Amino acid sequence: MNKYLAEFIGTFWLVFGGCGSAIFAAAFPELRIGFLGVALAFDLTVLTGAFALRHISGED
């Protein structure tokens, strides 16, 4: 059960961080997030999610 919860949290984190930055980039162009900012947001959410949840998934 813990693995499923970790997967849910990781997916939520990815959608919240990555897709949220894409929405902000499209809705508020004055913030100047751009393609690079959205790509970095996706990368950083995957990185932080993997480091935060790797002990639960058993992929040490």
N, C-alpha and C positions, 0 to 999 in steps of 0.2 A: 504493500500500500504506500510506503514511503517513496518508492520510485515513481509511482504515478503522481503523487503530490508534487514531487520535485520536477517532474516533466511539466505539470500544469503551471507551476510557478515560473519555470524557465520560459515557457511559451508566453505566458502573460508578460514577463519582463521584456522579452524580445518585441512583442507587439506594442507594448506601452512605450518603450524607448525608441525603437526603430521607426515604427509607423507613426508614432507621435511626432517625431522630429520631421518626418515627411509632410505631415499635415501642417505643422507650424511653418515649414518652408514654403508650402503652397499658399497658405492662408495669409501669411505675413511676410511678403517679400522684402519689406524694409528691415527685417532682422538679418538678412543676407546670410542665411544658413547655407543654401546652395547644395549642389550635388555632393560635394566633398564633405560637408557637414552631416548630411544624411547618411552617407557611407560610413563615416566615422562613428556616428551614433549606433548604427547597426553593428559595427565591429566591436565597439565598447560594450554593448549590451550582451553580445555573445560571450565576450571575454569575461565580463564580471559574472554572468550567469554560470559559466562553466567553472570558474574558480569557486564560486559560492556553493554550488550544488554537487560538485564532483564527489565528495565524500559520501553522499547519499546514493548515487548511482553505482558506486562500486568500481569506478574507473580510475582508481589511484594509480 
